[in-house]
Amino acid sequence: MAPIEIGVLYSSTGVTAAVEETQRRAVLMAMELINDAGGVLGREIIPVCVDPASNPRLYGQLSEQLIIERGIRLFMGCYMSSSRKAVIPMVERHDALLFYGTAYEGFEFSRNVFYGGAVPNQNILPLAGYMLERHGSRVALIGSDYVCPHEANRVMSELIHERGGSKALEAYLPLDASAHDYEALAQAIQRSGADFIYSTVVGEGMARLHRALDRAGVDRQVTPIASHMSCEADVQAMGAELAEGLITCSTYFESVNTEANREAIQRYRQRFGADARTNSCWEAAYVQTHLLAQAMSTCGSTEPVHISRAMAGLEMNAPQGRIRVDGNNHHTHLNPRIGRCNANGSFDILAEAPEPVIADPYVMSHIPPAWAGRSQPRYNGAAGKVAVGAA
């Protein structure tokens, strides 16, 4: 029988290639495992990979090209929200499906998209609660100039004001901003008197930001950097010496202690090298590939309409823990954790949700969860030590 072709829309070049390349590899590894087990419906699944070069316009063009020229109607891909929004009109127009494995800003639903990454109540709210209680309420918000950082900072701004805090500054830089641009921003942050920095900078800008803050004399123990958009791939790209102390909230860390995670990491390193690092985007892409195969097997079809119905309620013992696809909003019940980057470039887990958290893409509640509250360990920035008890 003819193989099942699946479009893979991840960049191997451009400003966000470091993370997207891990997502592409995750999809390839998952497909190899599925094919080794007999494929889907007796057919091999074949990745058709393209390189959108981190250019949102190219994601849309390449997805439609694959639909029209090759008849592909199933896609894994996209990292930035701007790239996802470029693809959505294409999959909706041609009744195709996009499996999006990246945390994003929420406030969206498409019947042609399944969202495998975290939304604000699964990452921003816990991170905000953790940081505002432990490090102060005067916050510098900085981000890359595209959809997700603006929306994420809007949610964070509301949380800051609800808690009687204030914004020390809010600024955005282009994705291709120079080191000089970041140095000017870092100096403004140093003068602002911020208690902590909330960063939604992505791609190559992360290293430029952290390097500029060091040069400006910003003490990361006194004024820590928090970012729900940073992961192990970013740390590897910038170097652990720049990232040490970075605090994030993610549904997956390489350090998660589950059997499924240990097995997946072992396979990944056997396939791509002993130094290959995993991250939350990698995990989401890996999991969504397995879920797609499971849905096709369940419904006995490769037609998007049947797959979409079969996806509702699917569960899996993912590397992060048990996850579930919500059939009502196409998002995923996930397992958030707070982590701090250590000198080895891994994240020490400081707190974690006791059970999977239902996705609330429209942020109906702005109350940070209790598990990220005062009963958890808190970081004493001035002393550089971990303390236990109320802030």
Disulfide bonds with the S-S distance in Angstrom:
none
